Amino acid sequence: MSAQLPVAERAEVRRAALRLVRADGRAFAGVLALNVLAAAAGLVGPWLLGRIIDDVVAAADVRAAGGAGASVGAVDRLALVILVCALAQLLLTRAARRMGYRFGERILARVREEFVERALALPASVVERAGTGDLTARGTADVALVGTTLRDAGPALLISSAQVLFMLGSVFVLSPLLGGCGVLGLTGIWFATRWYLRRARAAYLAEGAATSEVAEVLTATADGARTVEAFGLRRGRIAASRDALETSRRTRLHTLRLRTVFFPVVEVSYVVPVAGVLLLGGVLHAHGAMSLGAVVAAALYLRQLGEPLDQILLQVEQLQSSGASFARVEGLGRAPGAVPAGSPAPVDDRIDVTGVRYSYGRGGEVLRGVDLTVRPGERLAVVGPSGAGKTTLSRLLAGIDAPSSGSVTVGRVPIAGLDPERLRRQVVLVTQEHHVFLGTVRENLLIAAPAAEDAELWAALAAVGADEWARELPEGLDTGLGPGGHVADGSRAQQLALARVVLADPHTLILDEATALLDPATARHTERALAAVLEGRTVIAIAHRLHTAHDADRVAVMEDGVLTELGTHDDLVAAGGAYAALWRSWHGEPRPPDATGSLPPRRTPTAPPTSLVE
């Protein structure tokens, strides 16, 4: 299972929510004021209905005694006031909801912007270890749920809370005794809510984590579909998917069980205060201690509590789910962030690797005391058998990871300690994986140099041989890429990535099988394009295929996490060590009797390349 990103604590979520509210405090005050006015308008109806009942009863008593009694016009006037108040409540509620939705959408925009900023600030190593599934689930399902809550649940909760407080207050005004009876009847809801809240947060956090794991498994399977097919891993991936889905199913059933206990208890609790008030009010009315209208008004107030209480409890349930989602979204701020701007500037372009050790998590050491110096403008090839630590070394040289011990510096400054902007100007890692972002060609290129002019963009495309097909696009640099636009195939995606390298203009370029997955014709074309990119730069080529080392200034040989040999190609072949054995095996020459170590399979000789490119 992947090491998931952190989750914010309750106090952090509360502070984040208050920060968002304060950012739009005037609108929040307006929403609150409109909700209070709407709730106040809704109180008039039951009270006036009680007045009408009392007036009718009094008129009946007067007429029974032979008097004139109250006129029908008085009742009509009170009914008209009830109608006006109901209309006012409708309009105020509508205005409150409209303002609340706008308030919620603005907050949601801030949540999304903060999430994107924090996600982009995460070091690549943190994202890789957490898994893209976790980050994707937080940025989609969790953010969407938080947005729904802020837009819908927030305004509804404000309105319902104001209505409940005003209605209970009105019952107490009519009769403190009936008010106390009503509150006592609602205690069942309090106990049920307390029981639910103690369990809901952990349950919904577990459900969110299980959802992230499902997304991670599916994403990994989809991304590695060709590998799964090639190595016959279908059964294993299906089993992993089933395990993740089963865990997700169990967590969802657990939250469902909590709701099946919570909501029935609440529904029954609505009837208790109304029944209690009617019984007690009937006794008081029979003894002349309370008018019939007051009893009816109190019962109506408590009966009307059902709808706002329903809304509150529904939103409480949603708040638990969205609160867990908000904790996951806000938890991104607790993850180790990228180095802030303002880091020291390197004094030169020399790279020094001193006593470097590195291990992934609790696994064994991948690098064990590596020492290496890369001079400015040098072309260095790093070779060795699979698992020797070559790719890990490239990640340390690119500042993606920091060594467990020792140091990797450029110009006497730790590479992993450089801020993102400065690091991009110093070292760039180019792998066989290239991504085309949704957007235009221009937007894909400006990622590397936001201030670049169109002339610079075209020059970068020309440098990697991509200007011809780019000029044939219907809208040139403004042509959209991806679904619904121009689909860039593997070679064009790679050329866009290389054009970004040209625009970033780093002094050191690390190539880790940059063209390994391309067909031979495309690879040759890309190698010629890369030659322009490599000109005048320091080049470190991680050579999984040995012929890359032939034209390098020096060759570094890695074995089992240790740098065992360092020198020119000719010197290392003449030395007769591990590199010589690898080279002879690569060219199909007989192995010497004492040759040891992991060697690549025998293959036909391959002519050395004309440039330091895979």
N, C-alpha and C positions, 0 to 999 in steps of 0.2 A: 504494500500500500504506500502511496506517495506521502511525503511529509507535508501535510496541509498547512496552508497559511494560518496565522494566528487569528483568534476571535477576540473582540473587544469585551471588556467586563461591563457589568450593568452601569456602573458609575460613568464609565467612558461613553456609553450609549446615551445616557441622560445628558451629559455635558454636550455631546454632539448635537442632540436634538435641541437643547436650549440655544446653542450657537446658531443653528439654522433659523430658529424662530426670531432671535434677536436681529439677524441679518435683514429681516423683513418685518420688523416690529410694528410699524404703522398699519400695515395690512392685517396683521394678527389682531391688533386692537380693534380694527374695524369689524373683522369677522366676529370677535367676541361681543362687541356692542350690538350688532345686528341679531346675534343669537339670543342675547338677553332680552331685547325688545320683542322678538318673536315668541319667546317663552312667556313673557309677561302678557302679551296679547292673548295667548292661549288660555290664561287663567280666568279670563273674564267670563267665558261661556258657562262653566259649571256654577260659578258664583251667582250669575244672573238667573240661571235656571232654578237655583235654590230660591232666589228672590221671587220668581214667578210662582213657584209652588206655594211658598208662604203667603203670597198675595191671594192666590186662588183659594187656599184654605181659609184665610181670614175673611175673604168676601163671602165664602159659603157659610161661615159661622154667622156673619152679620145678617145675611139674608134669612138664615134660619131663625134669627131673633126678630125678623121683621124690618130690618134696615135696608138701605140702598146698596151697600157694598161697593167694591171697586169696579171701574168700568173696564170693558174689553180693550179699550185704547191703551191703557197703561201696560197691559200684557204685550200688545203689538209693538209698543215702543221699546220695551225690553228685548223682545225677539229681534227687532231691527238692530239694536245695539250688538246683540250676539252675532248677527250676520256680518255687521261691519267689522267686528273684532276678528271673526274667523277669516274674513277677506284680508284684513291687515296682517294677520299671522301668516297667511299664505304668501303674500307679497314679501314680507320681511324674511321668511324662511327661504324663499327663492333667491332674494338678494344675498342672504348670508351664504347659501350654497354656492352661488356664482362667485362671490368674492373668495370663498374658501377654496374652490377648485383652482382659481387663478393663483392663490397663495400656495397651494399644494404643488402646482406645476412649476412655479419658480423655485421652490425648495427642491423638487425632484431634479431640476436642471443643475442646481448647485451640487446635489449628491452625485450626479453623473459626472460632472466636471471634476470634482474632487477625486472620484474613483479613477477616472482616466489619468489624471495627473499622478496619483499615487502608483497606479499600475505601471506607467511609463518610467517612474523613478525607481522601480524595483530592479535590483541587479539581475542579470540573466540567470545566474546560478540559483537565486531564490525561486524564480519562476519555474525553472527546470526541475528543481527538487520537489516543489509543491505540485507540479503537474499543471498542464494547461487546462485540464478539466475543472479543477478547483477554481482557478481564476475566471474561466468562462462562466461557470455556474454563478459565481458572485456578481459578475458583470452583466448577466442577463436575468436569470430567474430572481435572484435576490434583489437587485436594483429595481426590477419591475414590481416586485411585491412591496418594497418600501415606497415606491411611487404611488401605487394604488392606495396604500394606507394613508399617505400624506394627502392625496387628492380626495379620496372618498371617506375613509374611516375618520380622519381628523375632523373635518367639518361636522360629520354626523355625530361624532362623540361629543363635540362641543354643544351642539344643539340639544341632544338628548340629555346631557348632564345638566344644562341650564333648566330644561323642562322638569326634570326630576326634583331638583332643589326647590324650584318655585312651587311645584305641586305639593311637595311635603310641607313646605312652609305655609301654604294656604290651608292645609288640613290642621296644622297646629294653630293657626289664627282662628279657624272656626271652633276648634275645641282641642286644647292640649291633651285631653284624655284620649280622644279619637286619634290624634296624631301619634301619641305614644303607642296605642294599639296597632296602628298601621306600621310603624317602624319595627315593633316587636314581631309582626307577621312577616317582615322582610328578612329576618335574621337567617332564615334558611338559605337565602341567596348569598349572604355574606360568607357562611360556612362553606358552601359549595364553591364559591369563587376562590376562597383562600386555599381550599384543597386543590383546586385546579391549577392555580398559579404556582404552587410549590413544585409542581411536576411538569408544567407545560414548557418552560424555557429549555430545560435539558432535553426534553423529547423533541422539540422542534429543531434544536441545534444538531441532535443526532440525525434527524431527517435531512437537514441541509447537508451535513457531511456525507451521508449516504448518497444523496443526489449528485454531489460533486464526484464521488467515486465512480458512479455510473457514467457520468460524462467523461471522466478521465479514461475509463476502460474503453468506451466507445470511440473516443478520439484517437487513442493509441492504436486501436485495431484498424480504424479507417486509414490513418496516416501510414501504417505499416502493412497495408493490405497485400502489397506485392511480396513482402518478406514472409508474411503469414502463408501465402499460397506457395511460395518457393520452397519453404522448409517444412511444409505440412503441419503448421501450427493451429489449424482450424479448431481441433478438439480443445486444445488448451485455451484458446481465446474464447470459445463458446462457454467453457467451464468458468472462466474468469467473469464473463458477462453474467452468467447465471448466478454466480455467488454475489456479485455486486447488486443485481436486481433483487435477489432474495433478501439481502440486508436492507435495501431500500423498502421492500414490501413490509418487512417486520417493523421498521421505524414508522412507516405510515399507518400500519394497523395499531401501533401503540398510541399515536396521537388520536386516532379515531376512537379507540376505547376511552380515552380521557373525555372526549366530547360526548360519548354516549352516556357517561355518568353525569357530566356537568349539566347538559341542557335539560334532561327530564326533571331533575331536581329543581331547576330554575322555573320551568313551566308550572310545576305544581305550586311553587312558592308564590306565584302571582295571585292565586285564588285566596290564599290564607288571609292577607290583610283586608281584602274587600269583605270577605265573610265575617271576619272579626269586627269590623267597623259597623256593618249592618246589624249584627247581633247586639253589640254594645250600644249603638245609636238607637236601636229599637227600644231597648230597656230605658235609656235616658229619655227618649221621647214619651214613652208610656208614663214616666214619672214627672213629665212636664219640665225636665231639665234641659231639653234641646228641641228646637223646632224641627218639623219634618223636612223643610227645605235645607237646613244645615246638614242633616244626616244624609240626604240625597246628594248634596254638593260634595261632602267628604267622600262618600262612596264613589262618586263619579271621578273625583280627583285620583283616588287610589286605583280605580279601574283604568283610567287613562295612563297610569304609570306603566302599564304593561308594554305599550309600544316603545316609549323611550328606553325602558329597561331592557327590552329585547334588543334594541339598537346598541345600547351600551355593552351588553354581554356578548353580542355578536362581534362588536368591535374589539372587546377585550380578548376574545378568542383570536381574532385576526391580528391584534397587537402582539400576541405571544409569537405567532408565526412571523410577522413582519419584524418584531423586535429581535428575534433570532437572526433574521436576514440582515437587519441593520447592524447587528453585532458582527456578522461576517463581513459586511461591506466596510464598516468602520475599522474592523480588525486589520485591514490592509495598512492602516497607518502605523501599526505596531510591528510590521515586518521590517527587517533590515533594509534600509533605503540606500539608494545610490549616494555616492560621496557628494556633499554640497559643493556649489561653485566656490572658487577662491582657493583651491589647493595650490601648493607651491609649483612653480614652473621648473621643468627639467633644465639643467644647465647645458646639456648637449643631447645627442641622439644615441648614445652608447647604452646598450642593454646589458645588465649584469645579473646573472642568476647565481646566488651564493647559498650553498648548504640547504637547498630546497627539499623539503619533505611534504608529502601531501597524501591524504587518504579521504575516501568518500564515506562519510558517516562513520559507522562502526566497523567498516571493512578494513582489510589490511592496507598497508601503505602502497600507493601506486608509484610514487616517486620517493627515492631513498637517498638523499644527500647529493643532489645534482648541482654541479658548478659549471657555469658556461658564461662566456662573454661574446656578445655579437657586436662587431664594430660597425659604425655608420657606413652605409653603402655596400655592405657585404651581402653575398648570396650564400646562405647556409641551408644545407639539406639535413633533415633529421630522419634517420632511417632506423629500422629494427623490426623484429618479428611482431606479430599481432599481440597486443597486451603489454608491450614494453613500456608504455607510458607516454608515447609520442603525442597523442591528442590531448592528454591531460596537460602536458608541458605547453602545448599551444594555447590552451585556455588560460594558463597562468601568465604566459607572455602577453596575451591580449587583455589582461586585467579582468577577465570574467570571474575568475576565482582567485582567492588569496592563498598563499601557501600556509600549510599548518605550522611550519617553522622554516627559518631561513628568510631570504628576501629575493624579490624580483623587481629590479629598479630600471628606470630609464632616466639618464641624466641625473643619477643619485636620488631620484624620487621614486617611491614605491608605485608601480604601475596601477595596482588595485586601489591606490589612494588618490588617483587623479579624478577630477570631476569629469562628468560625461563629455562635455564639450572639448576639454583639453585632451582627454583620452582619445577621442575620435580623430584629433589632429596628429596624435603620436603613433597609435597602433591600430590597425584594422585587421580582423580575422575574416578570411573568405573561405567558406566551406562549400561542399557540394549541394547544400540546401539553400535555395534562393526564393525569396517571397515577393510576390507582386501584391501591393496593397490596393484595396478598392479606392479608386480615384483616377485622376488623369495621369498621363505620362509626366507632365510637369510636377504634379504633386508627389509622384513616386521619386522623382529626382531631388526635389527641394528638401526631402527629409535629411539629406546629407549636407546641404548648404542652403538654408532658408533664404539667404539674401542674394542668391545667384540670379543673374540676369539670363534672359533667353539665349543670348549669344554664348554664354558659358555652358548652358545646358546642351545646346547643339554641339559645342566643341567636345563636351564629355561623351556624348553619344558617338560622335565621329571617332574619338580616340579608341573606342572599343568596337568599331565597325557596325554600329547600330543606327547610324543616321539615315542610311538608305531606306530601310523599311519604316523608320519613324516618319520620314517625309512623305511616304505613301499613305499614311493613315489619313482618314477623312478630315480630321480636325487638327492634325499635327500634334503639337504638345498638349492640346486641350482634349485629345481623344480619351474617352473613358476606358479603363481597363477592368477586366473581370466580368462577372455575369451581367448581361445586358449591354456590354460594350465589346471592345476588342479583347479577345482571349490571347494572352501572350504564352507561347509554348515554352518548353524548357530552355532552349537556347536563347530566346529573346528575354526571358526572365533573368537568365544569368547575365546577359549583356546589360540589362538595366541595373543589376546589382553591381557589376563592374563599373558602370558609369557613375554610380553613387560613390564608389571608391575614388574615382578620379576627382569628383567634386569635393570629397572630404579631404583629399590631398594629405594623407598621412605619410610620415617619413619611413614607417616600417609596415610591411605587408606580410601577413602570415597566411600561407596557402595550405589548407588541409583538404587534399583531394578535391580541389576546386572544380575539376572537369571530369571526375571519375565516372559519373553516371551518364555522360553524353556519348552519343555514337561517335565513331572515329572522325567522320567528316566534320561534324559540328565541333568536336574537341579541337581539331587542327585549326579551324576558323577562330575558335575562342582563344586558343593559345597565341595565335598571331595578334589578336586584340589585346591579350594580357601583356604582351611584350611592350606595348606602348605604356601600359599602366606601371609596369615594373621599372621602366627606365629611370635611373638615378635614385632608386629607393633601396632601402634595406629589405631584403627578401628572405623570409624563413619558410622553407617548404617542408611540410610534414609528408615524407615520402613513404606511402604505403606500397608503392611500386618502385622498385629500386632504380630504374633508369633515370629517375628525376635527379639523382645525385651526381650524374656524370659531369654536368657543366657547372656545378656549384663551386664557389671559391673554397669552401670547406664542407666536410661531412661529419656530422655528429652521430654516433652509433649508440642507440639505447638498447639495453637488455635488462629485463626484470626491474625497471624503475631506476636503473643506474646508467650514467654516461660512461661507457667503457672505452670508446675510441673517439679521437677528434683529429682531423687533418684533411689534407686534400685527397681527392679520389685516387690519384696515382700513388701517393705515399701510403695510403691505407691498403691498397691492393698489394703494393710491394712488401708491406709489413707482414702479410700472411695471417692476419688475425680474423676476427669475426666478420668484419666487413668484406675481406677478401673471400671468405667462404661463401658469404651471401652473394657476392658478385659472380663467382664461378658457378654457383648453383643457378643463378638467374640466366647465365649464358649457356647452361647445359653442359658445362665442363665437369669432368669427374671430380668427386670430392676427395680431398686429401685424407689419408688414413686417420689423422687425429682431429678431423673436423667435428665439432660438436655444436649444440645449440639448435634452436628452432629455425629452420630454413624454409623459404617458400618452395612450392613444387617446381620441378624442372619444367622449363619451357624453351621454346625456340628463341634464338638470339633476336634482340630487337635493336634497331639502329638508335643510337643516342639522339635525343631531341635537340633541337636548335635553341631552345630557351628553357629556363628553369620553371617549367610548368608541368603539372600532371597531364 
